[in-house]
Amino acid sequence: MAELQRIPIHRSLNRPNLLAGCERELILVSGMIAGTLVVVAMAWVTAVVGVLFWLGIVTVLRQMAKADPMMSKVYLQHIRYKAFYPTHATPWADGARWVREK
């Protein structure tokens, strides 16, 4: 019996897309918000507030990415799910009728 052919897959194709240890989109949006705050107000106080805001957000985002590198995408998919799927097999079936209890 012949050996199976092995094909190497580069590690970068399987790694999450992180920037500074955070999800790329979230850190760029938070940096843009902090930068906008600093540029619009043009004061030293808002510059300090903007930098502190960004550093706090980066800390939270790094902890979030350490727990799950795709947590925001998983959460966005989770909130799209319905609370209840009825057992109808037609594409015209009604949507969720009952609300999930919390």
N, C-alpha and C positions, 0 to 999 in steps of 0.2 A: 504494500500500500504506500502510495506516495505521500510525502510530507506536504502539509498545507503551505501555500506561499505566504510569507510574512511581508506586510507592507508597513513601513514605518510612518507614523503620523506625527507631524511636528507638534510639540507641546503648545505652541502659541495658538494653534487652531482650537484647542480645547479649554484654554484658560478664560476666565471671565474678563470683561473689558473694564479694568479698574484704572483710575487715575489718582495717584497719591493715596492709594489704599481704599478709595471710595468708588461708588458707582459713578461712571463718567458723566452721565447726564445730570445727576443730582449735584455733583460738585461744581460743574460748570454753571448751572442755574443759580446755585447759592453764591458763587463768586460774582456772577453778573448782578444779582440783587444787591450784594454788599458794595460792589463797585459803583452801581447806580446811586446808592445812598450817599456815598462819599462824594461823587462828582456833582450831584444835583445840589447838595447843601453847601459845599465848599467852606466848611468850617473844621477846625481841629477837633472839636467835640464829636461831630458826626464821623470824622475819619476814625477816631478811636472806637466809637460805637460800631462802625462798619467792620473794622478789623476784629473786634471782639465777637461780633455776631458771626462773622465768617469762621473764626477759629472754633467757636462753640458748635456751629453746624458741622464743620469738618470732623470734630471729635465724635459727634453723634453718628455721622455717616460712616466713619471708620469702624466704629463698634458694630454698626448695622451690617457692613460688608464682611466683617469678621465672622458674624453669626451666619449670614447667608449672602453670598456675592450678588445674588439676583433677587433680593428681598422685595424691592419696589415693583419689579415686574410680576413677581408671584402675587403680591398684594393686589395689583391692578387686575390681574386675571381672577383673583378670588372675588373681588367686588362685582365682577360681571356675571358671576354665577347666580342663578335664581335660588331662592330659599327652598323651593319645592318643585320637583318636576313630576307632573301627573303621568299616569301610566297609559297614555294614549299614543297610538302608533301612527298618527297622521301628522302631516306638516301643518295642519290647520288647528291643532289642539290648542286649547287655552293655555295661557301662561300660568305663572304661580298664583294660586288663589289664597294661600295662607302665608302669613309672615312668620319667619323663623323666630322662635322664642330666645330671648337673651338671658 
